[in-house]
Amino acid sequence: MKILLIGTLLGQGGIQNHLKWLATALAEVNVEILIISLNSTPFSSKGDSSVEYLKKKGIKVSSFPLYQLQHSFLNLSVIFRGLKIKNLIEEFSPDIYFAVGTGWNLSIPLLFVRKKPRCIFHEVMSGKPTNWRDSRWAVRWYFDEVVGQSPIVAQTFAKCFGWKKKLSALPAFPEPLEIIANFPQAVCKKVELGKAKAAIFSRLVPHKQAFWLVQNWQLLQDVLEELHIHGSGPEEQLIRSYVAEHNLCDRIKCFGAYPEGQDYVNLLKSYDLTLLPTVGSEGAPLVLLESIACGVPFVAYAVGGIPDYAEGNPNVLVVPLETESTTNNFVEGVRQMAHKLAFGEINQVQLQKFYLDHYGYEVVKKAWLSYLYG
């Protein structure tokens, strides 16, 4: 079988991880792979680590830099780039064209391909359109199948975009910490109330609400000892300034971008819980899977596909968004989790097993191979 994967590899994020490890899983069973990476900048002369990793696996990678679109998807640069990608598709002649992410560049090449392969779109966002110009409207015209990152995401996409063809739900590949790092067995533990160390691993943008949580620290300071923030983005300096101005440096720390591999595992394992107060149009954030992989419970809002992570998993807490009649659901959720940890009501061993049984590398690999060969 020959499969063409199209998305983006440069940078850090769920799409990049998913493409990297899906390609790896397919290469392990001798599927011939071509990745077309749509990047905001060209690959550097030294090469991106993911790209270099994949090339060492014998996987072909082609890079297409993207440019700022000024008007619409009919922009000539998009059409021209689509024609170049179309030529690559026809030269590779894949059995499956697999697209993940957003952008008209995922769909436009299919307009010109003479022999259309089986076309699959993997929805890793929330399933909701941003507006009438959302590129995912084109999925209805050019793709044969849609796979949501979770059941909720799949159903939301079908409802919002009027999708009537084949619909499935399969998780994206998280960073497979159990195979790329020394992955210690989780242990059950209690954490004294007021001594828990919490962490946020996230891009620091407004809808992720890391700065909002810092501003509400006074509501959590009696149940948490420290809050550590790992990530970068436009709110990073706001957080640093706020912490300094309010003399919170001993309780709240902002570290910038977080590491990968063993260093990431060691960092995750050092916390008692992780937090993700995002209110944005999420898919099913992989950082939450990586947390439970290390036996670390999380608290998150019930947006996008996040509630699917709590199905059959009593050791995490997913709270509803606030309404006019409720306030600070997230803060209350964190307080509740802190009490659960103090009373031994969180089973970290069971939590890690839930990850391995449902989202471990071999489990997700088997699910994708079954689907793609089905």
N, C-alpha and C positions, 0 to 999 in steps of 0.2 A: 504494500500500500504506500501511496505517496500523499503526504498532507502538507498543505501550505498554511502556515500560521501568520496572521497579520495583526499587528497591534503596536506596542512600543516596548523597547527593552531598556532604553536609557533612563537613568534616574532610579529612585526607590519608590516602591508602591506595590499594591496588590496585582495590578495588571502585569507589571514587569516580573514579579515572582511567579505568577501563574504561567506566563509564557515560558519562562526559563524551565520550570519543573515539569510542565506538560511536555515540552519538547524533549527533555531528558527521559521521561517515562516512555515516550514513544520510541526514542532512539534505542532504548534498552531492549526493545522487542523487534529491532531492525526495520522500523518504519523509516522511509526516506523523508526527511524534513527539509523544508525551506521556510525560513522566517523572514518576512518583510517587516522591518522595524520603521515605523513612522515617527521621526524624532524632531524635536524643536531645534536641535543643533546637530551637525554631523558628528560621527564618532571621532573622538580625539585620536591623535597620532599614537598614543600609548594604548588606546583601546579601553573600552568599558569592561569591567570585570565579568559581567554576565555574558557579554559577547565573546570575550576570550574563552570563558569556560565552555560555551556552546560550540565554538569552533574546534576546541580540543576534542569534543565529543564527535566531531565529524559532521556537525550540523551547519548547513549553509545559512548565512545571514546577509541580507541586503538592506542597506540603509537608505531611507528617503527623507531628507530634511523637509520640514514643513515651513510654510511662510504665513505671515499674518494675513487673514482673509479680510478684505475691506468691505465687501458687499454681500455676496451670497455664494451658494455652492456652485453657481455658474461661472465663478471666477476662472479666467483662462488658465491660471497656474494650476488650479485643481484639475481641470480637464487634461492638461498636458501631463501632469504627474500621473493621473489615472491611466493615460495611454501607455506610459512607461511601465507602470505596474502590470497593466494588461499584457504587455509583451513578455514580462517575466512569468506570468501565470501560464501563458500559452507555451512558453519554452519549457517550463517545468512539468506541465500537464498533470496537475494533481488530481487525485481521486476525490479529495475533500479540500474545500476552501473554508478555513476556520478563522473567524474574525472576533476580536475581543476589544472592547473599548468604545469610543465614540469618534465621530468625524466622517465627513463625506468621502474621504479617501478610502474607507473600508468598503463602500458600496459602488462608487462610480466605475472602478475597473471592470466590474461585472457587466456593465452596460455594453462593453465592447468585445467581451470574450466570445469567440465563435463557438467553442464547445464548453458549455458550462458544467463545472463539477458539482458535486453535492455541496451545497452552501449552508454552513452552520454559523449562527451568530450566538455568541455567549454574552448574555447580559450580566454584567458585574456591577451595574449601578442599581438604583432603587427600583427600576422598572417604570418610573414616572417621567413623562416628557418635560423638558424645561420650558418649551414654547413651541409654536408651530414650525419654527425653523430647525428644530432638533433633528440631527442627522439620522436618528434611529427610526424616523418615519419611513426611511427608504428600505428598512429591513423587510417590510411587507412586500415590496416589489421584487427584491433581488435574492432573498434567502429562502431556503426550503424548510429550515428548522431553527427553533430558538431554544437555547438552554439557559435557564435562570440559575444564578449562583445559589439560590435556595428556593424552596417551594413558594414562599411568600413573594420573592422577587419574580419568579416565573409567572405566577397568577396576576401579579400587579402589571407586568408588561403586557400580558395578553389582554387584560381589561382596558388599560390606558391606550394601547396602540392598535386595538382591534385585531389582534393576531388570531387567525383561525386555523393555521396549519399546525404541524407537529410541535408539541411543547414538552420539554423535559426539565428536570432540575438536577443539577450536579454541582458539588462544591468546587471552588477554585483551589488550586494547590497552594497551601501556605508554605512558608519556609520550612522544609522538613527537618526540624531540629533534632529529631530522633536519629537521623542518619548522618548529619553533617557535624554533629558535636557530641561530646561526652554528655550523655543524657541521663542524669541520675534519677533514680526512682523517687517519686514524691513521698513524703511522710506526713502522716496526720499530726496536726499540732494545734494547740490553742494559742491565741495571742491576747495578752492582757488588754483590757479596754483602755484606750488612750495610748497604747504602745505600738499600734499597727503602722507600718510604713506602706504608703500607697504611691502608685506611679501612674503617670499618663504617658503613653507612647503614641504620638500623633503629629500630623502637620499642625502647626500653630496658626490656624486661620479662624476667623470669627465663628463659623458654624460648628467648629469642633469644640468651642467653648472652654478651652483650657484657661484663658484669662478670666472668664466669668467665674469659674470654679475658684480660682485664686482670690477673686474679689469676695467670695462667700466663705473664705477660710474660717471666719469667726464662728460659723455654724458647725464646723467640723473639728475645731482645734481641741475639743475635749475627748473626741473618740479616736483621732489620728495623732500620731506623734510627728510624722513628717509627710510632706507631699513632694515628690520629685517629678519633674517634667522633662521628658526627653522628646526632642523634635525641633524643627526649625520652621520659620515662616514669619509673616508680617507681625504676628503678635508676640514674638519672642522678646523684643526689646521692651514692649509694653509690660510684659510680665516681670522682666528683670528690674525695670524702673519702679514698678509698684511694690515689689518685694523689698527693694532697698528703702523706698520712702516710708514704708510702714514697719520697718525694722523686723522683718520676718525671715531674714537670711538663715536663722538657725532652724527654721521649721519648713520653709519652702525653698527648693533649689531648682534652678533651671540649667540643664546641662547641654542643650543644643542637640545636634544629630546623634542618633544612637548607633551602636556598632552592629555587626552581623556575626553569624556563626557562634563559636564557643563564647565569645565575649557577650553576645546578646543573651545566650542561655544563662550565663553566670549572673548577668544583670537582672533578668526576669526572676530568677530563683531567689534573689535577695529581697524581694518584696512580698508582702502579705496579701495584697490585692492590687488590681489594676482598675483604672477608671477610664471611661470613654463617654463624656457628656455631650456627644455630638447630637445636633438636631437637624443635620443636613440630609440630603437625599443619598443615603448610604445604600450599598449593596449588602454585603455581609463581611465587615472588615476582618481581614486576616490576622490583624494584631490581636484580636480577641482569641482566635484559635491558638496562636502562639503562646498566649498567657496560660490557657488551660492545658496546653501541652506540657507546661512546666509545673502543673498542679497549683496554679495561682488563680483564685477566683476573680471574676470581674463584676463591675456594676456598669450598666449602660442603659441608655434610653431605648425604647422599643420603636426604633425607626428602621426602615428598609427591611432587610432579612435578618436583623439581629435577633428577633424573638425565636427564630428557628434554632439558634444555638442553645436555647434554654429548654427545648423539647426533650423530655426525659433526662434532664440535667439539673438536679435540684441544688447544685453547688455554685450556681451563678445567680445574679439578680438582674432582671431586665424590668425597668420601670416605665410606666406610661408617661407620655409628654404631659405637661401641665395644661389644664383647662381653666376656665373662669372660676371654677369651684375648688381647684387644687393649686397649691403653690409648692415649689421646692421639692418635687417628687424625687429628683436626683439626690439632693442632700439627704432626704429621708432614707433613700435606698442605701447610701453610703453608711449612714448611721446604723441601719438595720444590719448591713453586712458586718460592720465592726462588732456589733453585739453577737452575731452568729459565730464569728471567729473567737470571741471571748468565751462563749459557752460551749465550744467544741461542736457546733452544729454544721461545720463545713468539713467534708471528707476530701482532703486533697488527693489521696490515693485514688479514690473513685473518680475524681475529676480528671486526673491524668488518663485513667483507663477509658473514660468517655471519649477523650480525644483520640487515643490510639484505635479504639473500636470504630469510630465514625469518620475521623478526619486524618488518620495516619497516612503516610506516603503510600504504602502498599495498598491500603484500602481505597484511597482516592484513585490511584493508578488502575486498579482492577475495575473500578466503576467506569472510568473513562474508556478503557480498552473495550469493555463490554458494550458501551454505547457506540463507539466509533465503528466497531466491527459488526454491530447489529444491523 
